[in-house]
């Protein structure tokens, strides 16, 4: 069986340029079929459709299945279908209209800045051809050599058999999970060994810490006992007490027991002196009681209890 090349005129194959976003082959085909419905009256299922991507656009070719199938060869030869667009696509730095004569028609293709813009089809006559040439339209003679490296239109892609490849893939699918499982088991064993070591280390550290904590508690108790038994600095105590009471107070009696004290005295406004005790950080829990005014005097007798902090 021989292959024959057939250049399809616009009577058989139409060409449109469409804005198509970057999509996969299947999605691109769906978008093209949807857009064809806007200007093709029939069903897209009745068409052979093909396209060539140009950046964010697509040059779309479509032809009636009935017309293409009717182009049968009595000898059973296979036709390779092309559009005139394939000839012009090989021309470098295209700009303006280009023409080709096919099946009694003049097929015109317009380019701007080397990009296909539109196509037109006119009935052929020698006068029209001459007129178009005078307008500067270049006519291209079909040259089959330019089609050697171009994929023909509406050609069904044969599915290749990849028995060995599929067998290799199947083998990998069976082997890889086993390998990953082995790696996972080895990884888990290593993790468990490391975790066991860490737990043992934590147990030892905790034992050391527990012993240190007990030792620390003993030392703090001994320190507190020494602190409580330390003799009071009586001179400093009397100095701080005198500073808080003021010079107008006469201490009649003073009792010390540890850091606690109790005194009886006579002075002016003993209740007003509580603020000085509160502002003095060496005293706490200072409480006045038994405050009595002296007859024929502005002075008062009083008693105080409190705690002194010798620090």
C-alpha positions in Angstrom: 0.0 0.0 0.0 1.4 3.4 -1.0 0.9 6.7 0.7 -0.3 9.7 -1.3 -0.3 13.3 -0.2 -3.4 15.4 -0.6 -3.5 19.2 0.0 -7.0 20.1 1.3 -8.6 23.2 0.0 -11.0 25.3 2.1 -13.9 23.5 0.4 -12.9 20.4 2.4 -10.8 21.7 5.4 -11.4 24.9 7.2 -8.7 26.7 9.3 -9.3 28.9 12.3 -7.1 30.5 14.9 -8.3 30.3 18.5 -7.1 31.6 21.8 -6.4 28.5 23.9 -4.8 28.6 27.3 -1.9 26.2 28.1 -3.7 22.9 28.7 -3.1 19.2 28.2 -3.9 17.5 24.9 -7.3 16.2 26.1 -8.4 19.5 27.7 -7.2 21.4 24.6 -9.4 19.2 22.4 -12.4 19.8 24.6 -12.0 23.5 24.5 -11.6 23.5 20.7 -14.8 21.4 20.3 -16.7 23.8 22.5 -15.5 26.8 20.5 -16.3 25.2 17.2 -19.9 24.9 18.2 -20.1 28.8 18.0 -19.8 28.9 14.2 -20.2 25.3 13.0 -23.9 24.4 12.6 -23.5 20.7 12.9 -22.1 18.4 15.6 -18.4 18.3 16.4 -18.8 14.5 16.4 -19.2 14.8 12.6 -15.8 16.4 12.2 -12.2 15.4 12.0 -10.3 18.0 14.2 -6.6 18.7 14.4 -4.6 21.6 15.7 -1.1 23.1 16.0 -0.1 25.1 19.0 1.3 28.6 18.7 2.1 29.9 22.2 -1.3 30.8 23.7 -3.1 30.2 20.5 -4.0 27.2 18.3 -4.3 26.9 14.5 -7.3 24.6 14.3 -8.1 22.4 11.2 -11.5 20.7 10.9 -13.2 18.8 8.1 -16.3 16.8 7.6 -15.8 13.1 8.2 -18.0 12.3 5.3 -15.9 14.4 2.9 -12.6 13.0 4.1 -13.9 9.4 4.1 -15.2 9.9 0.6 -11.6 10.6 -0.6 -11.0 6.9 -1.1 -8.5 5.5 -3.5 -9.6 2.6 -5.7 -6.2 1.0 -5.2 -6.5 1.2 -1.4 -3.7 3.7 -1.0 -3.5 5.8 2.1 -3.9 9.6 1.9 -1.8 12.0 3.9 -3.8 15.1 4.4 -2.3 18.6 4.7 -3.5 22.2 4.7 -2.0 25.1 2.7 -1.1 26.5 6.1 1.7 23.9 6.3 3.4 25.4 3.3 3.3 28.9 4.7 4.4 27.8 8.1 7.9 27.0 6.7 8.3 30.6 5.3 10.5 32.7 7.6 9.6 36.2 8.7 6.1 36.2 7.1 4.1 39.4 7.0 1.0 40.0 4.8 -1.0 37.7 2.5 0.3 34.6 0.8 -1.7 32.6 -1.8 -1.8 29.1 -3.2 -4.0 27.7 -6.0 -5.9 24.5 -5.1 -8.9 22.7 -6.6 -10.0 25.7 -8.7 -9.7 28.1 -5.7 -7.2 30.7 -4.4 -6.4 30.1 -0.8 -5.1 33.2 1.0 -3.4 33.2 4.3 -2.6 36.4 6.2 0.3 36.7 8.6 1.3 39.6 10.9 4.8 39.5 12.6 5.2 35.9 11.5 2.0 34.8 13.2 -1.0 33.4 11.3 -4.0 35.8 11.6 -6.7 34.6 9.1 -7.4 32.7 5.9 -9.7 33.5 2.9 -10.8 31.4 -0.1 -11.7 32.9 -3.5 -12.9 31.4 -6.8 -10.0 31.0 -9.1 -9.6 33.0 -12.3 -6.5 34.1 -14.1 -7.6 37.7 -13.9 -8.0 37.5 -10.1 -4.7 35.8 -9.7 -3.0 38.6 -11.7 -4.8 41.3 -9.7 -3.7 39.7 -6.4 -0.1 39.5 -7.6 -0.3 43.2 -8.5 -1.4 44.0 -5.0 1.8 42.3 -3.7 0.4 39.0 -2.7 3.0 36.3 -3.0 1.9 33.0 -4.5 3.6 29.8 -3.3 4.0 26.7 -5.4 3.2 23.5 -3.5 6.4 21.7 -2.7 6.1 18.3 -1.2 9.6 18.4 0.2 8.5 20.9 2.8 6.0 18.3 4.2 8.6 15.5 4.9 8.9 16.5 8.6 5.4 17.6 9.2 2.7 15.4 10.8 -0.3 15.0 8.5 -3.7 16.0 9.6 -6.5 13.8 11.0 -4.1 10.8 11.3 -4.9 8.3 14.0 -2.0 7.7 16.3 -1.4 4.0 16.6 -1.1 2.7 20.1 2.3 1.1 20.6 2.7 -2.1 22.4 5.0 -1.9 25.4 4.9 -5.4 26.7 8.4 -5.4 28.0 8.1 -2.0 29.4 4.8 -2.9 31.1 6.5 -6.0 32.5 9.4 -4.0 33.9 7.0 -1.5 35.5 5.0 -4.3 37.0 8.2 -5.8 38.4 9.2 -2.5 39.9 5.7 -2.1 41.4 6.2 -5.4 43.1 9.8 -4.9 44.2 9.8 -1.3 45.4 7.1 -1.8 48.1 9.2 -4.8 49.4 12.3 -2.7 49.4 10.6 0.2 51.1 9.1 -2.2 53.7 12.6 -3.6 54.4 14.0 -0.1 54.7 11.2 0.8 57.0 11.7 -2.3 59.2 15.5 -1.5 59.5 14.6 2.1 60.2 12.1 1.1 62.9 14.7 -1.2 64.5 17.3 1.5 64.6 14.8 3.9 66.0 13.8 1.5 68.8 17.4 0.9 69.7 18.0 4.7 69.9 14.9 5.2 71.9 15.9 2.5 74.4 19.3 4.1 74.9 17.6 7.5 75.5 15.2 6.0 78.0 18.0 4.4 79.9 19.9 7.6 79.9 16.9 9.5 81.2 16.4 6.9 84.0 20.0 7.4 85.1 19.7 11.2 84.9 16.5 11.1 86.9 18.1 8.9 89.6 21.0 11.4 89.8 18.6 14.3 89.9 16.5 12.6 92.6 19.6 12.1 94.7 20.6 15.7 94.1 17.2 17.0 95.0 17.2 15.1 98.3 20.6 16.4 99.1 19.5 20.0 98.2 16.5 19.7 100.5 18.7 18.6 103.4 21.1 21.5 102.8 18.2 24.0 102.7 16.8 22.7 106.0 20.2 23.0 107.6 20.6 26.5 106.2 17.2 27.5 107.6 18.1 26.1 111.0 21.3 28.0 111.0 19.5 31.2 109.9 16.9 30.9 112.5 19.5 30.3 115.3 21.6 33.2 114.2 21.9 35.9 116.9 19.9 39.0 116.2 21.9 42.1 115.4 20.4 44.1 118.3 22.1 47.4 117.4 20.7 47.3 113.9 17.2 46.3 115.2 17.2 49.3 117.6 18.3 51.6 114.9 15.5 50.5 112.5 13.0 50.6 115.3 14.0 54.1 116.4 13.8 55.3 112.7 10.2 54.1 112.4 9.0 55.3 115.8 10.6 58.7 115.7 12.3 60.8 118.4 9.1 61.6 120.3 8.5 58.0 121.4 9.9 56.7 124.7 10.1 52.9 124.9 9.1 51.8 128.3 9.6 48.0 127.8 10.8 45.7 124.9 10.6 42.0 124.6 12.4 40.0 121.8 11.7 36.3 121.0 13.5 35.2 117.9 12.5 37.8 115.3 9.3 38.7 117.0 9.1 41.7 119.3 6.6 43.4 121.6 7.0 46.9 123.1 5.2 49.4 125.2 5.8 53.1 124.7 4.6 56.7 125.0 4.6 59.1 122.1 2.7 61.3 119.8 0.1 59.8 117.4 1.3 56.1 117.5 -1.3 55.1 114.9 0.2 57.5 112.4 3.6 55.8 112.7 2.2 52.6 111.1 3.0 54.0 107.7 6.7 54.2 108.5 6.7 50.6 109.6 5.0 49.6 106.3 7.6 51.5 104.3 10.5 49.9 106.2 11.3 46.6 104.6 12.8 45.2 107.9 9.4 45.0 109.6 6.2 43.1 108.9 3.0 42.2 110.7 3.3 45.3 112.9 0.0 45.7 114.9 -0.7 48.6 117.5 -3.1 48.0 120.4 -4.0 49.4 123.8 -3.7 53.0 122.6 -4.7 55.4 125.4 -4.4 59.2 125.7 -2.6 60.6 128.8 -4.5 63.0 130.9 -3.6 66.7 130.4 -1.2 65.7 127.5 -1.1 65.2 123.7 0.9 62.0 124.1 -0.5 58.5 124.2 0.5 55.2 125.6 0.5 52.2 123.2 1.7 48.7 122.6 3.1 47.1 119.4 3.8 43.6 118.2 5.6 42.7 115.0 8.3 40.8 113.2 11.8 42.0 112.4 13.8 40.8 109.4 17.5 41.1 110.0 18.6 40.9 106.3 
